[in-house]
Amino acid sequence: MTKSELVQDSQSFCDSSLTRSDNPSSNYTAWSAMSTLITKNLILKQGNPSKYVLTPEGRILAAKILQADHGVNLQADINSQSTGIVIALVNLLL
């Protein structure tokens, strides 16, 4: 998914804006957390324009979070690149 697709699909699940800083003197938005997910090898940023996909580690973590927090069992979908899993992981970790 592209950044704009992720922002559009996930903003309603976030406590902070993905596009505007909560602090007028800062440039950091909730999107800034994406670099942490990339550094921790949970999200892979690739291509130009950039697209973001869950790594295998990211899919496993997303499934564990959804199971623990929402009782949703995604074990059968761990190897898929489902948009819903991407959105859920980003939303739960921001």
Sequence and secondary structure as in RCSB ss.txt:
>XXXX:A:sequence
MTKSELVQDSQSFCDSSLTRSDNPSSNYTAWSAMSTLITKNLILKQGNPSKYVLTPEGRILAAKILQADHGVNLQ
ADINSQSTGIVIALVNLLL
>XXXX:A:secstr
 BHHHHHHHHGGG SS SSS SSTT    GGGGHHHHHHTTSEEEETTTTEEEE HHHHHHHHHHHHHHH    G
GGTTS  HHHHHHHHHHH 
